[in-house]
């Protein structure tokens, strides 16, 4: 039995869907010596170990408590303040860029869903690598601070929007609480554009956490500004939330959960996405026959 709702398959087939993918997708990739991109928690824990004495023990203890509580923004800000911008930036590049990560099958499957718009808070370039295998010009990449994103979306282009910045411009990454506040004020038109996409397209979130500040803010605003709007879709492992928590999140964020069978390596996510691709291709054949685009 398919886990994918017919309404979602139809939206993807009609290219009226936006893919929003997070760190859980990048973590499928491997780089030099088989190393994988770290999780946000893993990276911050390593970065905290770079704090020098004499206040290291107490400061690191408080940072680790923040990470455990899921307050990654504050933890990142404390770490960056303690080890300074240059050292923090070098560590980011060493962990997310230098290993030369290769695209994983999941990146290729997501790209082959053939959606016009994808958004990611990831600042690695792995998805672009997957797109590059299709040749030059297969994907246009835009960053949250670019002033021509809306123009690109209106052209017939495949667009990837990097909502937290890109590793090639490490000083403009959105990593901390201050970075978020600054971006929301300095680039408010970008967040207005994301809100417009939520109102006009179906979103599918893959490899993301509901605690991501961008996701929560966008979905909460959508939920209460448009109480009768269509729900979006959030793909997650089957054991991530109990029924009571799912019910609260579904209502407060206006999302439908799509669950795949949980395993330690999340291999079933890739399998289910492969099945989704097949179902979308069949739906596009039917739409073409009926001229029901």
WONOR-V791889 format. One record per residue. N is the residue number from 1. RES is the residue in one letter. PSI is psi in whole degrees, 0 to 359 (999 if undefined). OMEGA is omega in radians with two decimals (* if undefined). Layout:
N RES PSI OMEGA
N RES PSI OMEGA
This chain:
1 X 133 -3.10
2 X 141 3.08
3 X 353 -3.00
4 X 122 3.12
5 X 145 -3.14
6 X 324 -3.13
7 X 321 3.11
8 X 316 3.11
9 X 317 -3.14
10 X 318 -3.14
11 X 318 3.12
12 X 316 -3.13
13 X 323 -3.13
14 X 0 -3.10
15 X 37 3.06
16 X 26 -3.11
17 X 146 3.07
18 X 128 3.07
19 X 126 3.05
20 X 110 -3.08
21 X 147 -3.05
22 X 200 -3.03
23 X 334 3.13
24 X 336 3.08
25 X 314 -3.13
26 X 329 -3.07
27 X 355 3.03
28 X 346 -3.06
29 X 160 3.04
30 X 151 3.12
31 X 212 -3.13
32 X 133 3.12
33 X 24 3.07
34 X 9 -3.14
35 X 147 3.13
36 X 155 3.06
37 X 138 -3.14
38 X 156 2.95
39 X 166 3.11
40 X 316 3.14
41 X 318 -3.14
42 X 318 3.13
43 X 315 -3.10
44 X 324 3.10
45 X 317 3.09
46 X 316 -3.12
47 X 325 3.14
48 X 331 -3.13
49 X 349 3.13
50 X 354 -3.13
51 X 132 -3.09
52 X 161 3.00
53 X 165 0.22
54 X 350 -3.04
55 X 14 -2.99
56 X 310 -3.00
57 X 310 -3.11
58 X 316 -3.11
59 X 313 -3.14
60 X 321 3.12
61 X 317 3.13
62 X 323 3.11
63 X 315 3.14
64 X 326 3.08
65 X 321 3.09
66 X 317 3.13
67 X 316 3.14
68 X 326 3.13
69 X 356 3.14
70 X 11 3.13
71 X 70 -3.05
72 X 327 -3.10
73 X 313 3.13
74 X 318 3.12
75 X 315 -3.13
76 X 321 -3.12
77 X 318 3.11
78 X 316 -3.13
79 X 313 -3.11
80 X 322 3.10
81 X 324 -3.07
82 X 319 -3.07
83 X 355 3.10
84 X 155 -3.00
85 X 312 -3.04
86 X 315 -3.14
87 X 320 3.13
88 X 314 3.13
89 X 317 3.13
90 X 323 3.13
91 X 320 3.08
92 X 313 -3.13
93 X 322 -3.12
94 X 328 -3.06
95 X 334 -3.04
96 X 350 -3.08
97 X 309 -3.04
98 X 323 -3.13
99 X 354 3.07
100 X 61 -3.07
101 X 139 3.11
102 X 151 3.10
103 X 137 3.10
104 X 164 3.10
105 X 326 -3.12
106 X 325 3.09
107 X 317 -3.12
108 X 322 3.11
109 X 314 3.13
110 X 317 3.13
111 X 323 -3.09
112 X 356 2.96
113 X 345 3.03
114 X 49 3.04
115 X 144 -3.09
116 X 330 -3.02
117 X 129 3.00
118 X 145 3.13
119 X 140 3.08
120 X 141 2.97
121 X 352 3.12
122 X 138 3.11
123 X 9 2.98
124 X 175 -3.10
125 X 29 -3.05
126 X 318 3.14
127 X 322 3.10
128 X 325 3.09
129 X 317 3.10
130 X 318 3.13
131 X 325 -3.11
132 X 338 3.10
133 X 342 3.10
134 X 355 3.12
135 X 166 3.13
136 X 140 3.10
137 X 5 -3.12
138 X 339 -3.06
139 X 136 3.00
140 X 125 -3.12
141 X 128 3.11
142 X 147 -3.12
143 X 153 -3.05
144 X 332 -3.09
145 X 359 3.07
146 X 146 -3.07
147 X 7 -3.10
148 X 24 -3.12
149 X 315 -3.13
150 X 321 3.11
151 X 318 3.14
152 X 321 -3.10
153 X 333 -3.13
154 X 344 3.07
155 X 162 -3.12
156 X 74 -3.11
157 X 153 2.94
158 X 121 -3.02
159 X 133 2.97
160 X 122 3.11
161 X 122 -3.13
162 X 101 -2.96
163 X 346 3.10
164 X 6 -3.13
165 X 186 -3.08
166 X 149 -3.10
167 X 338 3.13
168 X 346 3.04
169 X 71 -2.98
170 X 336 -3.13
171 X 353 3.11
172 X 15 3.09
173 X 143 3.02
174 X 106 -3.01
175 X 335 -3.01
176 X 174 3.13
177 X 319 3.11
178 X 321 3.10
179 X 316 3.13
180 X 312 -3.11
181 X 317 -3.14
182 X 315 -3.12
183 X 318 -3.11
184 X 332 3.11
185 X 318 -3.08
186 X 335 -3.07
187 X 47 -3.09
188 X 331 3.14
189 X 330 3.11
190 X 317 -3.12
191 X 331 3.02
192 X 323 3.12
193 X 317 3.10
194 X 320 3.12
195 X 321 3.11
196 X 321 3.10
197 X 321 3.11
198 X 328 -3.11
199 X 337 -3.01
200 X 349 -3.11
201 X 163 2.99
202 X 129 3.11
203 X 140 2.96
204 X 120 -3.11
205 X 125 -3.10
206 X 131 3.09
207 X 28 -3.10
208 X 164 3.00
209 X 145 -3.13
210 X 350 3.13
211 X 353 3.10
212 X 126 -3.05
213 X 320 3.11
214 X 313 -3.10
215 X 312 -3.10
216 X 313 -3.11
217 X 314 -3.12
218 X 313 -3.08
219 X 324 3.09
220 X 317 3.10
221 X 316 3.14
222 X 316 -3.09
223 X 317 -3.04
224 X 342 3.03
225 X 329 -3.06
226 X 70 -3.04
227 X 340 -3.13
228 X 11 3.11
229 X 163 3.13
230 X 145 3.10
231 X 155 3.06
232 X 178 -3.00
233 X 134 -3.10
234 X 116 -3.09
235 X 129 -3.08
236 X 161 3.07
237 X 152 -2.99
238 X 340 -3.10
239 X 14 -3.07
240 X 325 -3.07
241 X 143 3.02
242 X 161 -3.09
243 X 323 -3.11
244 X 319 3.12
245 X 318 3.11
246 X 321 -3.13
247 X 316 3.13
248 X 314 -3.13
249 X 320 3.12
250 X 318 -3.11
251 X 315 -3.05
252 X 335 -3.13
253 X 356 -3.13
254 X 58 3.13
255 X 151 2.98
256 X 127 3.11
257 X 136 2.99
258 X 117 -3.01
259 X 134 3.01
260 X 155 -3.11
261 X 129 -3.03
262 X 132 2.95
263 X 164 -3.08
264 X 323 -3.10
265 X 2 3.13
266 X 29 -3.11
267 X 331 -3.11
268 X 337 3.08
269 X 312 3.13
270 X 319 3.13
271 X 317 -3.13
272 X 324 3.10
273 X 325 3.05
274 X 318 3.10
275 X 322 3.10
276 X 316 3.13
277 X 317 3.13
278 X 318 -3.14
279 X 324 3.10
280 X 318 3.12
281 X 319 3.09
282 X 320 3.13
283 X 322 3.13
284 X 325 3.07
285 X 316 3.11
286 X 318 3.12
287 X 321 3.12
288 X 318 3.13
289 X 318 -3.07
290 X 356 -3.08
291 X 46 -3.06
292 X 32 -3.13
293 X 999 *
